[in-house]
Amino acid sequence: MKKNSRAYGDIFTIKNILDAAGVDLNNISDAPSANQTAGETIRSAGIVIVIVIEYKNVPFKKASIVLLTIHLPL
């Protein structure tokens, strides 16, 4: 994850998300609307990635911390 002194919390780059989803934008798209005979890539056709974020507040000493779990449905 990238650090940003002006932002509070976690920052995920698009590269982090694409890597976690196992996506290479230069692969041929299998989307129904993609022109597969012309070899249209995911980069050109586009992609939808669903990210589910689950968090919980957990008491830690006198403060509380947040546990974050991110699921990328397959």
DSSP file (Angstrom, degrees, kcal/mol; ACC not computed):
  #  RESIDUE AA STRUCTURE BP1 BP2  ACC     N-H-->O    O-->H-N    N-H-->O    O-->H-N    TCO  KAPPA ALPHA  PHI   PSI    X-CA   Y-CA   Z-CA
    1    1 A M              0   0    0      0, 0.0     2,-0.3     0, 0.0    11,-0.2   0.000 360.0 360.0 360.0 145.6    0.0    0.0    0.0
    2    2 A K        -     0   0    0      9,-1.0     9,-0.5     1,-0.0     2,-0.4  -0.614 360.0-134.6 -85.1 143.8    1.1    3.5   -0.8
    3    3 A K        -     0   0    0     -2,-0.3     2,-0.4     7,-0.1     7,-0.1  -0.803  20.4-177.4 -99.6 140.7    1.5    6.0    2.1
    4    4 A N    >   -     0   0    0     -2,-0.4     3,-1.4     3,-0.3     5,-0.1  -0.960  19.2-155.4-138.8 117.8    0.2    9.5    1.8
    5    5 A S  T 3  S+     0   0    0     -2,-0.4    -1,-0.1     1,-0.3    -2,-0.0   0.683  95.3  55.4 -68.3 -17.3    0.8   12.0    4.6
    6    6 A R  T 3  S+     0   0    0      2,-0.0     2,-0.4     0, 0.0    -1,-0.3   0.509  99.9  70.9 -92.6  -4.8   -2.3   14.0    3.7
    7    7 A A    <   -     0   0    0     -3,-1.4     2,-0.5     2,-0.1    -3,-0.3  -0.894  69.7-142.3-117.8 143.3   -4.7   11.1    3.9
    8    8 A Y        +     0   0    0     -2,-0.4     2,-0.2     2,-0.1    -3,-0.1  -0.896  68.8  10.9-101.2 125.7   -6.0    9.2    6.9
    9    9 A G  S    S-     0   0    0     -2,-0.5     2,-0.3    -5,-0.1    -5,-0.2  -0.661 103.3 -24.9 110.3-165.7   -6.4    5.4    6.4
   10   10 A D        -     0   0    0     -2,-0.2     2,-0.5    -7,-0.1    -7,-0.1  -0.613  47.7-157.4 -90.2 144.7   -5.4    3.0    3.8
   11   11 A I        -     0   0    0     -9,-0.5    -9,-1.0    -2,-0.3     2,-0.5  -0.988   5.7-167.9-122.3 125.0   -4.7    3.9    0.1
   12   12 A F        -     0   0    0     -2,-0.5     2,-0.1   -11,-0.2    -2,-0.0  -0.955  13.1-143.5-112.5 125.8   -5.0    1.2   -2.6
   13   13 A T     >  -     0   0    0     -2,-0.5     4,-1.9     1,-0.1     5,-0.2  -0.422  27.2-111.7 -79.1 162.4   -3.6    2.0   -6.0
   14   14 A I  H  > S+     0   0    0      1,-0.2     4,-2.8     2,-0.2     5,-0.2   0.879 121.5  57.0 -60.0 -36.8   -5.4    0.7   -9.1
   15   15 A K  H  > S+     0   0    0      2,-0.2     4,-2.8     1,-0.2     5,-0.2   0.915 104.2  52.0 -60.7 -43.1   -2.3   -1.5   -9.6
   16   16 A N  H  > S+     0   0    0      1,-0.2     4,-2.3     2,-0.2    -1,-0.2   0.921 112.9  44.9 -57.3 -44.9   -2.8   -3.0   -6.1
   17   17 A I  H  X S+     0   0    0     -4,-1.9     4,-1.8     2,-0.2    -2,-0.2   0.919 114.1  47.5 -68.7 -44.7   -6.5   -3.8   -6.9
   18   18 A L  H  X>S+     0   0    0     -4,-2.8     5,-2.8     2,-0.2     4,-0.6   0.904 113.3  49.1 -63.7 -41.1   -5.7   -5.2  -10.4
   19   19 A D  H ><5S+     0   0    0     -4,-2.8     3,-1.0    -5,-0.2    -2,-0.2   0.919 110.2  50.7 -63.7 -43.3   -2.9   -7.4   -9.0
   20   20 A A  H 3<5S+     0   0    0     -4,-2.3    -1,-0.2     1,-0.3    -2,-0.2   0.842 112.6  47.0 -63.2 -32.8   -5.1   -8.7   -6.2
   21   21 A A  H 3<5S-     0   0    0     -4,-1.8    -1,-0.3    -5,-0.1    -2,-0.2   0.525 112.7-121.2 -85.6  -6.3   -7.8   -9.6   -8.8
   22   22 A G  T <<5 +     0   0    0     -3,-1.0     2,-0.4    -4,-0.6    -3,-0.2   0.847  58.8 154.2  71.1  34.4   -5.2  -11.3  -11.0
   23   23 A V      < -     0   0    0     -5,-2.8     2,-0.5    -6,-0.1    -1,-0.2  -0.827  31.7-169.7-103.8 132.4   -6.0   -9.0  -14.0
   24   24 A D    >   -     0   0    0     -2,-0.4     3,-2.2     1,-0.1    18,-0.3  -0.979  14.9-151.9-114.4 115.0   -3.6   -8.0  -16.8
   25   25 A L  T 3  S+     0   0    0     -2,-0.5    18,-2.6     1,-0.3    19,-0.3   0.659  92.7  61.8 -63.5 -15.1   -5.1   -5.2  -18.8
   26   26 A N  T 3  S+     0   0    0     16,-0.2    -1,-0.3    15,-0.2     2,-0.1   0.489  81.4 104.4 -90.7  -2.6   -3.2   -6.4  -21.9
   27   27 A N  S <  S-     0   0    0     -3,-2.2    15,-2.3     1,-0.1    16,-0.3  -0.404  87.3 -91.9 -72.9 155.9   -4.9   -9.8  -22.0
   28   28 A I  B     -A   41   0A   0     13,-0.2    13,-0.3    14,-0.1     2,-0.2  -0.497  46.1-119.1 -68.0 133.3   -7.7  -10.4  -24.6
   29   29 A S        -     0   0    0     11,-2.8    11,-0.1    -2,-0.2    10,-0.1  -0.498  20.0-165.5 -76.1 141.2  -11.1   -9.5  -23.1
   30   30 A D        +     0   0    0     -2,-0.2    -1,-0.1     5,-0.0    11,-0.1   0.151  45.3 132.4-108.1  17.2  -13.7  -12.2  -22.8
   31   31 A A    >   -     0   0    0     15,-0.1     3,-1.6     1,-0.1     5,-0.1  -0.425  66.9-122.8 -65.8 141.6  -16.5   -9.7  -22.2
   32   32 A P  T 3  S+     0   0    0      0, 0.0    -1,-0.1     0, 0.0     4,-0.1   0.811 111.9  48.5 -57.0 -31.1  -19.6  -10.3  -24.4
   33   33 A S  T 3  S+     0   0    0      2,-0.1     2,-0.1    12,-0.1    -2,-0.1   0.532  89.8 105.4 -88.4  -5.3  -19.4   -6.8  -25.9
   34   34 A A  S <  S-     0   0    0     -3,-1.6     2,-1.5     1,-0.1     3,-0.2  -0.454  79.0-119.2 -76.6 147.4  -15.6   -7.0  -26.7
   35   35 A N      > +     0   0    0      1,-0.2     5,-2.3    -2,-0.1     3,-0.4  -0.678  39.8 172.5 -85.0  87.5  -14.4   -7.5  -30.3
   36   36 A Q  T > 5S+     0   0    0     -2,-1.5     3,-0.9     1,-0.2    -1,-0.2   0.803  71.4  60.5 -72.5 -29.8  -12.6  -10.8  -29.7
   37   37 A T  T 3 5S+     0   0    0      1,-0.3    -1,-0.2    -3,-0.2    -2,-0.1   0.820 108.5  45.4 -67.3 -27.5  -11.9  -11.4  -33.4
   38   38 A A  T 3 5S-     0   0    0     -3,-0.4    -1,-0.3     2,-0.0    -2,-0.2   0.471 118.8-115.2 -90.0  -2.7   -9.9   -8.2  -33.4
   39   39 A G  T < 5 -     0   0    0     -3,-0.9    -3,-0.2    -4,-0.3     2,-0.1   0.866  40.5-168.4  74.0  36.6   -8.2   -9.1  -30.1
   40   40 A E      < -     0   0    0     -5,-2.3   -11,-2.8   -11,-0.1    -1,-0.2  -0.387  13.9-135.6 -62.1 131.2   -9.7   -6.3  -28.1
   41   41 A T  B  >  -A   28   0A   0    -13,-0.3     4,-3.0    -2,-0.1     5,-0.3  -0.357  19.0-111.8 -86.0 165.5   -7.9   -6.1  -24.7
   42   42 A I  H  > S+     0   0    0    -15,-2.3     4,-3.0   -18,-0.3   -16,-0.2   0.868 119.2  61.0 -60.6 -36.6   -9.3   -5.7  -21.3
   43   43 A R  H  4 S+     0   0    0    -18,-2.6    -1,-0.2   -16,-0.3   -17,-0.1   0.883 113.4  35.3 -57.7 -39.7   -7.7   -2.3  -21.3
   44   44 A S  H  4 S+     0   0    0    -19,-0.3    -2,-0.2    -3,-0.2    -1,-0.2   0.887 123.3  41.6 -82.4 -42.6   -9.8   -1.3  -24.3
   45   45 A A  H  < S-     0   0    0     -4,-3.0    -3,-0.2     1,-0.2    -2,-0.2   0.800 105.5-131.7 -78.7 -30.0  -13.0   -3.1  -23.4
   46   46 A G     <  -     0   0    0     -4,-3.0     2,-0.3    -5,-0.3    -1,-0.2  -0.208  13.6-126.0  97.5 167.5  -13.0   -2.3  -19.7
   47   47 A I        -     0   0    0     -4,-0.1     2,-0.5    -2,-0.1   -22,-0.0  -0.990   2.4-139.7-151.4 151.2  -13.5   -4.4  -16.6
   48   48 A V        -     0   0    0     -2,-0.3     2,-0.5     2,-0.0    -2,-0.0  -0.977  18.8-175.1-115.6 127.3  -15.8   -4.5  -13.6
   49   49 A I        -     0   0    0     -2,-0.5     2,-0.5     2,-0.0    -2,-0.0  -0.989  12.0-151.8-123.0 125.6  -14.2   -5.4  -10.2
   50   50 A V        -     0   0    0     -2,-0.5     2,-0.5    23,-0.2    -2,-0.0  -0.847  10.9-168.0 -98.3 128.0  -16.4   -5.7   -7.1
   51   51 A I        -     0   0    0     -2,-0.5     2,-0.6    21,-0.1    21,-0.2  -0.972   4.9-162.7-119.3 122.9  -14.7   -5.0   -3.8
   52   52 A V  E     -B   71   0B   0     19,-2.2    19,-2.5    -2,-0.5     2,-0.5  -0.921   8.5-161.9-104.9 123.4  -16.4   -5.9   -0.5
   53   53 A I  E     -B   70   0B   0     -2,-0.6     2,-0.4    17,-0.2    17,-0.2  -0.922   7.8-175.9-110.7 126.2  -15.0   -4.1    2.5
   54   54 A E  E     +B   69   0B   0     15,-2.7    15,-2.9    -2,-0.5     2,-0.3  -0.977   8.4 174.8-120.0 129.3  -15.7   -5.5    6.0
   55   55 A Y  E     -B   68   0B   0     -2,-0.4     2,-0.3    13,-0.2    13,-0.2  -0.962  11.8-169.6-136.3 155.7  -14.5   -3.7    9.1
   56   56 A K  E     -B   67   0B   0     11,-1.7    11,-2.7    -2,-0.3     2,-0.5  -0.996  23.7-127.7-140.3 142.3  -14.8   -4.1   12.8
   57   57 A N  E     -B   66   0B   0     -2,-0.3     9,-0.2     9,-0.2    -2,-0.0  -0.818  29.7-170.9 -87.4 128.6  -13.9   -1.8   15.7
   58   58 A V  E     -B   65   0B   0      7,-2.9     7,-2.3    -2,-0.5     2,-0.1  -0.982  25.2-118.3-124.3 123.7  -11.9   -3.8   18.2
   59   59 A P  E     +B   64   0B   0      0, 0.0     2,-0.4     0, 0.0     5,-0.2  -0.374  33.7 179.8 -60.3 134.0  -11.0   -2.4   21.7
   60   60 A F  E >   -B   63   0B   0      3,-2.5     3,-1.8    -2,-0.1     2,-0.1  -0.912  58.1 -53.3-140.8 108.8   -7.2   -2.0   22.0
   61   61 A K  T 3  S-     0   0    0     -2,-0.4    -1,-0.1     1,-0.3     0, 0.0  -0.410 116.5 -28.6  54.5-126.1   -6.0   -0.6   25.4
   62   62 A K  T 3  S+     0   0    0     -2,-0.1    -1,-0.3    -3,-0.1     2,-0.2   0.498 134.4  56.4 -98.0  -3.8   -7.9    2.7   25.9
   63   63 A A  E <  S-B   60   0B   0     -3,-1.8    -3,-2.5    -5,-0.0     2,-0.4  -0.498  81.5-120.5-110.4-176.4   -8.3    3.4   22.2
   64   64 A S  E     -B   59   0B   0     -5,-0.2     2,-0.3    -2,-0.2    -2,-0.1  -0.974  17.2-157.9-128.5 148.7   -9.9    1.4   19.5
   65   65 A I  E     -B   58   0B   0     -7,-2.3    -7,-2.9    -2,-0.4     2,-0.5  -0.816  16.5-126.8-117.5 161.4   -8.5    0.1   16.3
   66   66 A V  E     -B   57   0B   0     -2,-0.3     2,-0.5    -9,-0.2    -9,-0.2  -0.940  12.8-151.5-112.0 126.5  -10.3   -0.9   13.1
   67   67 A L  E     -B   56   0B   0    -11,-2.7   -11,-1.7    -2,-0.5     2,-0.5  -0.841  16.0-161.9 -93.5 132.5   -9.7   -4.3   11.5
   68   68 A L  E     -B   55   0B   0     -2,-0.5     2,-0.4   -13,-0.2   -13,-0.2  -0.964  11.9-177.5-121.5 127.8  -10.2   -4.2    7.8
   69   69 A T  E     -B   54   0B   0    -15,-2.9   -15,-2.7    -2,-0.5     2,-0.5  -0.992   8.7-162.2-122.4 128.7  -10.8   -7.3    5.6
   70   70 A I  E     -B   53   0B   0     -2,-0.4     2,-0.5   -17,-0.2   -17,-0.2  -0.948   3.6-165.2-114.9 129.1  -11.1   -6.9    1.8
   71   71 A H  E     -B   52   0B   0    -19,-2.5   -19,-2.2    -2,-0.5    -2,-0.0  -0.942   9.2-162.8-113.7 130.7  -12.7   -9.6   -0.3
   72   72 A L        -     0   0    0     -2,-0.5   -21,-0.1   -21,-0.2    -2,-0.0  -0.915  25.4-136.8-107.9 102.4  -12.4   -9.8   -4.1
   73   73 A P              0   0    0      0, 0.0   -23,-0.2     0, 0.0    -2,-0.0  -0.287 360.0 360.0 -59.1 140.4  -15.1  -12.2   -5.2
   74   74 A L              0   0    0      0, 0.0   -53,-0.0     0, 0.0    -2,-0.0   0.428 360.0 360.0 -96.3 360.0  -13.9  -14.6   -7.9
